[in-house]
Amino acid sequence: MPKTLLTGGAGLVGSQVARLLAQRGDSLRLTVRPGTNLENLDFPYEAVNCDILDRRAVRRALRGVDRVFHLAGSTSLRAPIDALFRINVEGTRIVLEEALRAGVQRVVYTSSVAAIGPAPRGTVADETQLFRGGYGLSYMDSKHEAEVQALRLAARGLPVVIVNPAFVFGAGDVNHSSTELVRRCLRRELPAYVDGALNVVDVKDVARGHLQADEKGTVGERYILGNRNFTFDRLLADIGRISGVEPPAIKMPLPLALALARVTEDIPGRAPVTAGEVRTASLWWTYSSAKAKRELGYRPSHHEDTLSETIAWYRANEQRLAAPGARQAIPLRLLGFGFRQADGVLRTLGLVDGDD
């Protein structure tokens, strides 16, 4: 029975990975901190108090460990760049350096498709895409730099395999992380959106992909764990159809959305949306998982099941959700109609092309 350490094992993805490892028969040790939500951890495990930025605590947590799954990190699009680099880059470097020092048999490092970067508009990216910075997105830059650290340690002998999950949906997001988009749609708190695209994958598929990477992955390689590529038009329409809650009515031009976001950022209090979030949503986060399918045997489930399970979980666990049949406010519907009409006129006049 291997002794396996998980960092971030209480999160949406981490808890599913931990559950599968427990079913596999691993002896689990999970890092926790004061205030960690343990709601998803309904299986046997050993808890160890450990902050991944505390090298001594990490070293203690690794005693007697055979395998490491490093999932801890920040996914915030609003966190300051220093905080993101401290957690995602420095934390990863400490955990992986100590894993190398401890002589573990295998490390699976959970990165993100953000470390690969968005695809050119209208295309899909894979693991061979060269990273192109310059978007001003701190989260993306931190995940890329963390991968650089992982590969540097792989060159020094660390048996690390990297997985790059896409946008994770599914049941059990007690921390309101990657499924927050669904929650906001169900609460009618997303009045508008911009033209963009993203790859949505089920948390259970991502968890299985972690174990497949552990068992079959090649050291020093990375594997995209994704599924269906959606435009926001299609994704929001599908969420609306399955939930019965009318999707956002306004598809806003990017320059206008950015200008409004910058205005709200200057108002005291928490802004409903930031310019960074708008910019992120406008990009093409679309990917191919062909390598994981070919080399790991990765087989994601049907995307409609993923959306249905996410919506059903929120229906069972959240209050103040809009009832099926709920529509957007009339002023928003009228404004959305006006934007669509104006867009049609501009396209007819050739002032906007079909890809804008």
C-alpha positions in Angstrom: 0.0 0.0 0.0 1.8 3.2 -1.1 1.9 6.2 1.2 0.5 9.1 -0.9 0.6 12.8 0.0 -1.9 15.3 -1.4 -1.7 19.0 -1.2 -4.9 20.8 -1.9 -6.8 17.6 -1.3 -9.9 19.3 0.2 -10.7 21.3 -3.0 -13.1 20.4 -5.8 -10.5 18.5 -7.8 -8.3 17.4 -4.9 -11.1 15.7 -3.0 -12.1 13.7 -6.1 -8.5 12.7 -6.6 -8.2 11.7 -3.0 -11.4 9.6 -3.1 -10.1 7.7 -6.1 -6.7 7.1 -4.4 -8.5 5.8 -1.3 -10.5 3.4 -3.5 -7.2 2.3 -5.2 -5.9 1.4 -1.7 -3.4 4.2 -1.1 -2.7 5.3 2.4 -3.6 8.9 2.2 -2.0 11.9 3.9 -3.6 15.3 3.2 -2.2 18.7 4.0 -4.7 21.0 5.7 -4.6 24.4 7.2 -6.7 26.1 9.9 -10.1 26.9 8.3 -9.8 24.3 5.5 -13.3 23.1 4.5 -13.2 19.4 4.9 -16.8 18.8 3.8 -15.8 16.7 0.8 -13.5 14.4 2.6 -15.8 11.5 3.5 -13.1 8.7 3.4 -10.2 7.6 5.5 -7.1 9.9 5.5 -4.4 11.2 7.7 -4.5 15.0 8.1 -1.2 16.9 8.5 -1.1 20.7 9.2 1.1 22.1 6.5 1.4 25.4 4.6 3.2 24.7 1.3 5.2 27.9 1.8 6.6 26.4 5.0 9.6 24.3 3.9 10.0 22.6 7.2 6.3 21.6 7.4 6.5 20.3 3.8 9.5 18.2 4.7 7.7 16.7 7.7 4.7 16.0 5.6 6.8 14.0 3.1 8.3 11.7 5.7 7.7 8.1 4.6 5.8 9.2 1.4 6.1 7.2 -1.8 3.9 9.4 -4.1 2.9 13.0 -4.2 -0.1 14.8 -5.9 0.5 18.5 -5.7 -2.8 20.3 -6.3 -2.6 23.2 -3.8 -2.6 26.7 -5.3 -4.6 29.8 -6.0 -7.0 30.2 -9.0 -8.0 33.7 -8.2 -8.2 36.2 -11.0 -8.2 39.1 -8.5 -5.3 38.2 -6.3 -2.2 40.5 -6.5 0.5 39.2 -8.7 2.9 38.9 -5.7 0.4 36.6 -3.9 -0.2 34.5 -6.9 3.5 34.0 -7.6 4.2 33.2 -3.9 1.5 30.5 -3.8 1.6 29.1 -7.3 5.3 29.4 -8.1 7.2 29.5 -4.8 4.8 27.0 -3.2 5.2 24.6 -6.1 9.0 24.9 -6.1 9.2 24.1 -2.3 6.9 21.1 -2.6 8.7 19.7 -5.6 12.2 20.4 -4.3 11.4 18.6 -1.1 9.8 15.7 -3.0 13.1 15.4 -4.9 15.0 15.5 -1.7 12.8 12.8 -0.1 13.3 10.5 -3.1 9.6 9.9 -3.8 8.7 7.4 -6.6 6.3 9.7 -8.5 4.9 13.2 -8.5 1.8 14.3 -10.3 1.7 18.1 -10.5 -1.7 19.8 -11.2 -1.1 22.7 -13.5 -3.7 24.3 -15.7 -4.4 25.0 -19.4 -3.7 28.6 -18.4 0.0 27.6 -18.3 -0.3 26.8 -22.1 -2.2 30.0 -22.8 -5.2 30.7 -24.9 -5.5 29.4 -28.4 -5.6 31.7 -31.5 -9.2 32.6 -32.0 -11.2 29.9 -33.8 -8.6 27.2 -33.2 -7.6 24.7 -30.4 -4.3 24.5 -28.6 -2.4 21.4 -27.5 0.6 20.7 -25.4 3.0 21.8 -28.1 1.8 25.4 -28.2 4.5 27.9 -27.3 3.5 30.1 -24.4 2.9 33.7 -25.4 2.7 36.2 -22.6 1.7 39.8 -22.8 -2.0 39.4 -21.8 -1.5 41.0 -18.4 -3.1 38.0 -16.7 -1.2 37.3 -13.5 -2.8 33.9 -12.9 -1.8 32.6 -16.3 1.7 33.9 -15.9 2.0 32.3 -12.4 0.9 28.9 -13.7 3.3 29.0 -16.6 6.2 29.9 -14.3 5.3 27.1 -11.9 5.5 24.7 -14.8 8.9 26.0 -15.6 10.0 25.1 -12.1 8.5 21.6 -12.3 10.3 20.9 -15.6 13.6 22.3 -14.2 13.3 19.8 -11.3 12.4 17.0 -13.8 15.7 17.7 -15.4 17.4 17.2 -12.0 15.8 13.8 -11.6 12.3 14.4 -10.1 9.9 11.8 -11.5 7.1 14.4 -12.2 4.2 14.2 -14.6 2.2 17.4 -15.3 -1.6 17.5 -15.9 -3.3 20.6 -17.3 -7.0 20.6 -16.4 -9.3 22.8 -18.4 -12.3 24.6 -16.9 -13.6 22.2 -14.2 -17.4 21.8 -13.6 -19.2 19.2 -11.5 -20.7 18.6 -8.1 -19.0 19.5 -4.8 -17.6 23.0 -5.4 -18.0 24.0 -1.7 -15.5 26.8 -2.1 -17.2 28.4 -5.1 -14.2 28.1 -7.4 -14.4 27.1 -11.0 -18.2 26.5 -11.0 -18.9 30.0 -9.9 -20.1 30.8 -13.5 -22.9 28.3 -13.2 -23.9 29.7 -9.7 -24.0 33.2 -11.0 -26.2 32.2 -13.9 -28.6 30.4 -11.6 -28.8 33.5 -9.4 -29.1 35.8 -12.4 -26.1 37.7 -11.3 -24.4 37.7 -14.7 -26.3 40.3 -16.8 -23.9 40.4 -19.6 -21.0 38.5 -21.2 -18.4 39.0 -24.0 -17.5 36.9 -27.0 -15.1 34.1 -25.9 -14.7 30.4 -25.6 -13.6 27.8 -23.0 -13.1 24.1 -22.6 -15.3 22.5 -19.9 -14.5 19.2 -18.2 -16.1 17.2 -15.5 -14.2 17.0 -12.1 -14.6 13.2 -12.0 -12.9 13.0 -15.4 -10.0 15.2 -14.3 -9.6 13.1 -11.1 -9.4 9.9 -13.2 -6.9 11.6 -15.5 -4.7 12.3 -12.5 -4.5 8.6 -11.6 -3.9 7.7 -15.3 -1.0 10.2 -15.3 0.4 8.6 -12.2 0.1 5.1 -13.6 0.9 5.7 -17.3 2.3 9.2 -17.8 5.8 9.9 -19.1 8.1 11.8 -16.7 8.6 15.4 -17.8 5.5 15.4 -20.1 2.3 17.3 -19.6 -1.2 16.2 -20.5 -4.3 18.4 -21.1 -7.4 17.0 -19.3 -10.3 18.7 -21.1 -13.5 17.8 -22.9 -16.0 20.0 -24.8 -15.0 23.4 -26.3 -17.8 25.9 -26.0 -18.3 29.4 -27.2 -19.9 31.5 -24.4 -23.0 31.8 -26.6 -23.4 28.0 -26.6 -22.4 27.4 -23.0 -24.7 30.0 -21.5 -27.5 28.8 -23.7 -27.0 25.2 -22.6 -26.9 26.2 -18.9 -30.1 28.1 -19.4 -31.8 25.3 -21.3 -30.9 22.7 -18.6 -31.6 24.9 -15.6 -34.7 26.6 -16.9 -33.2 30.0 -16.0 -32.9 32.4 -18.9 -29.3 33.0 -19.8 -27.7 36.5 -19.8 -29.4 38.8 -22.2 -26.5 41.1 -23.2 -23.6 40.2 -25.3 -21.4 43.2 -24.9 -18.6 44.4 -27.2 -15.2 43.9 -25.5 -14.1 47.6 -25.5 -17.3 48.6 -23.8 -17.1 45.8 -21.3 -13.6 46.7 -20.4 -14.4 50.4 -20.0 -17.4 49.6 -17.7 -15.2 47.1 -15.7 -12.6 49.8 -15.1 -15.2 52.2 -13.9 -16.6 49.7 -11.4 -13.1 49.0 -10.1 -12.8 52.7 -9.2 -15.9 52.5 -7.0 -15.4 51.7 -3.3 -16.2 48.1 -2.4 -15.9 44.8 -4.3 -16.3 45.4 -8.0 -18.9 43.0 -9.7 -16.4 42.3 -12.4 -12.8 43.4 -13.1 -11.0 44.3 -16.3 -8.8 41.2 -15.9 -11.9 39.0 -15.6 -13.4 40.5 -18.7 -10.1 40.1 -20.7 -9.9 36.5 -19.5 -13.4 35.7 -20.7 -12.8 37.2 -24.1 -10.0 34.8 -25.0 -10.2 31.4 -26.7 -9.5 28.8 -24.0 -10.0 25.9 -26.3 -7.9 22.7 -26.3 -7.4 19.2 -27.6 -7.0 16.3 -25.2 -5.8 13.9 -27.9 -2.4 13.3 -26.2 -4.1 12.3 -22.9 -6.5 10.0 -24.7 -3.7 8.4 -26.7 -1.1 8.0 -24.0 -3.1 7.7 -20.8 -6.4 6.1 -22.0 -8.2 9.3 -20.9 -12.0 9.2 -21.8 -14.1 12.1 -20.7 -17.8 11.7 -20.1 -20.6 13.5 -22.0 -20.6 17.3 -21.5 -24.3 17.5 -20.9 -24.0 15.2 -17.9 -21.4 17.5 -16.5 -23.6 20.6 -16.8 -26.6 18.7 -15.4 -24.7 17.5 -12.4 -23.3 20.9 -11.6 -26.7 22.6 -11.8 -28.3 19.8 -9.7 -25.7 20.1 -7.0 -26.3 23.9 -6.7 -30.1 23.3 -6.7 -29.6 20.9 -3.7 -27.0 23.0 -1.8 -27.6 26.7 -2.5 -30.3 29.2 -1.5 -31.7 32.1 -3.4 -31.4 30.5 -6.8 -33.8 31.6 -9.6 -36.6 29.1 -10.2 -36.9 27.2 -13.5 -38.8 29.5 -15.9 -37.2 32.7 -14.5 -36.3 35.3 -17.1 -33.9 38.2 -17.1 -35.2 41.6 -16.2 -37.1 43.4 -19.0 -34.6 46.3 -19.2 -31.7 43.8 -19.7 -33.7 42.0 -22.4 -34.4 45.2 -24.2 -30.7 46.3 -23.9 -29.6 42.9 -25.2 -32.0 43.2 -28.2 -30.6 46.7 -28.9 -27.0 45.3 -28.9 -28.0 42.5 -31.3 -29.7 44.9 -33.7 -26.7 47.3 -33.7 -24.3 44.3 -34.3 -26.4 43.2 -37.2 -26.3 46.7 -38.8 -22.5 47.0 -38.3 -22.0 43.6 -40.0 -24.2 44.5 -42.9 -22.2 47.6 -43.4 -19.0 45.7 -43.2 -17.8 47.6 -40.2 -17.5 44.4 -38.1 -16.3 41.1 -39.6 -17.7 37.7 -38.7 -14.8 36.9 -36.3 -15.2 40.0 -34.1 
